[in-house]
Amino acid sequence: QVQLVESGGGLVQAGGSLRLSCAASGHTFSNYAMAWFRQAPGKERELVAAIRWSGGVTNYADSVKGRFTISRDNAKKTVSLQMNDLRPEDTAVYYCAADSIRYRSSITPQLREYNAWGQGTQVTVSS
């Protein structure tokens, strides 16, 4: 059974930075795309960033392009999200997720295609 554990959330002022990390266990991490989603109060969960199983191919929400960077270390079974120039609208619970299909050729933005989720970590950006 896949287990994902996020860390690194917290409170930061607008313009600041945070780095989220997700440690995976229970599956062959390097075979699956990984993603970060977020959910703000009263809103639907949305894709923030995703990275292909092999790395090298990434996908970002338009709202975070140029500010956030997703990366993975297959040897350590971790995926990270570096968040710079944070804005109050980035405030949300951030979730790490694993793709349900191994070796998927393209990155899917569909929430239903991810079948393993972490418990979430709160990110709060004050103005």
C-alpha positions as CSV (number, residue, x, y, z in Angstrom):
1,Q,0.0,0.0,0.0
2,V,1.3,3.4,-1.0
3,Q,2.0,5.9,1.8
4,L,2.8,9.5,1.1
5,V,3.8,11.9,3.9
6,E,4.1,15.6,3.3
7,S,6.2,18.1,5.3
8,G,7.3,21.7,5.0
9,G,4.1,23.7,5.2
10,G,3.7,26.7,7.5
11,L,3.0,30.4,7.7
12,V,4.9,32.9,5.6
13,Q,4.5,36.5,4.5
14,A,3.7,37.4,1.0
15,G,6.8,37.3,-1.2
16,G,8.4,34.6,0.9
17,S,9.3,31.0,0.1
18,L,8.5,27.6,1.3
19,R,9.6,24.1,0.3
20,L,7.3,21.2,0.5
21,S,8.5,17.6,0.6
22,C,6.7,14.3,0.2
23,A,8.2,11.0,1.1
24,A,6.8,7.9,-0.5
25,S,6.8,4.2,0.5
26,G,5.0,1.1,-0.5
27,H,5.4,1.2,-4.3
28,T,8.0,1.5,-7.0
29,F,8.2,5.3,-6.8
30,S,10.3,5.7,-10.0
31,N,7.5,4.1,-12.1
32,Y,4.8,6.7,-11.4
33,A,4.2,10.4,-12.0
34,M,3.8,12.5,-8.9
35,A,1.9,15.7,-8.4
36,W,1.0,18.4,-5.9
37,F,-2.6,19.5,-5.6
38,R,-4.0,22.1,-3.3
39,Q,-7.4,22.9,-1.9
40,A,-8.5,26.2,-0.4
41,P,-11.5,26.6,1.8
42,G,-14.7,26.4,-0.2
43,K,-12.9,25.5,-3.4
44,E,-12.2,22.4,-5.4
45,R,-8.9,20.6,-5.2
46,E,-6.7,21.7,-8.1
47,L,-3.5,20.6,-9.7
48,V,-0.5,22.8,-8.8
49,A,2.3,20.9,-10.4
50,A,3.2,17.4,-11.7
51,I,6.3,15.6,-12.8
52,R,6.6,12.6,-15.1
53,W,7.7,9.2,-13.7
54,S,11.2,9.7,-15.2
55,G,11.5,13.3,-14.3
56,G,12.3,15.9,-16.9
57,V,8.8,16.6,-17.9
58,T,6.7,18.9,-15.7
59,N,3.3,20.6,-15.8
60,Y,2.2,23.6,-13.8
61,A,-1.0,25.5,-13.2
62,D,-0.9,28.9,-14.9
63,S,-1.2,30.6,-11.6
64,V,2.1,29.2,-10.3
65,K,4.2,29.2,-13.4
66,G,7.5,30.9,-12.9
67,R,7.1,30.8,-9.1
68,F,6.9,27.1,-8.2
69,T,9.2,24.3,-9.2
70,I,8.5,20.6,-8.8
71,S,11.3,18.1,-8.6
72,R,11.8,14.4,-7.7
73,D,14.6,12.2,-6.4
74,N,13.8,8.7,-7.4
75,A,16.7,7.3,-5.3
76,K,15.3,8.9,-2.2
77,K,11.7,8.4,-3.2
78,T,10.8,12.0,-2.6
79,V,9.1,14.7,-4.5
80,S,9.4,18.4,-3.6
81,L,7.7,21.7,-4.4
82,Q,9.8,24.8,-4.1
83,M,7.4,27.8,-3.8
84,N,8.8,31.3,-4.3
85,D,7.1,34.7,-4.3
86,L,4.2,33.3,-2.4
87,R,0.9,35.2,-2.5
88,P,-2.1,35.2,-0.2
89,E,-4.1,33.3,-2.9
90,D,-1.6,30.4,-2.6
91,T,-3.1,29.7,0.9
92,A,-4.4,26.2,0.9
93,V,-3.9,22.7,2.1
94,Y,-1.3,21.1,-0.2
95,Y,-1.5,17.4,-1.1
96,C,1.1,15.1,-2.6
97,A,-0.4,12.5,-5.0
98,A,0.8,9.5,-7.0
99,D,-0.5,8.5,-10.4
100,S,-2.4,5.3,-10.7
101,I,-0.8,4.2,-14.0
102,R,2.9,3.4,-14.1
103,Y,5.0,4.7,-17.0
104,R,2.2,7.0,-18.2
105,S,3.6,8.7,-21.3
106,S,2.1,12.1,-20.6
107,I,1.3,13.9,-17.4
108,T,-2.4,13.8,-16.5
109,P,-4.0,16.8,-14.7
110,Q,-7.1,14.8,-13.8
111,L,-7.6,14.4,-10.0
112,R,-9.3,11.0,-10.5
113,E,-6.2,9.5,-12.1
114,Y,-4.3,9.8,-8.8
115,N,-5.0,7.0,-6.4
116,A,-2.7,7.6,-3.5
117,W,-2.7,10.8,-1.4
118,G,-0.9,12.3,1.5
119,Q,-2.6,13.7,4.5
120,G,-2.0,17.3,3.4
121,T,0.1,20.2,4.8
122,Q,-1.2,23.7,5.4
123,V,0.3,26.6,3.7
124,T,-0.8,30.1,4.8
125,V,0.5,33.2,3.2
126,S,-0.2,36.5,5.0
127,S,-0.5,39.8,3.2
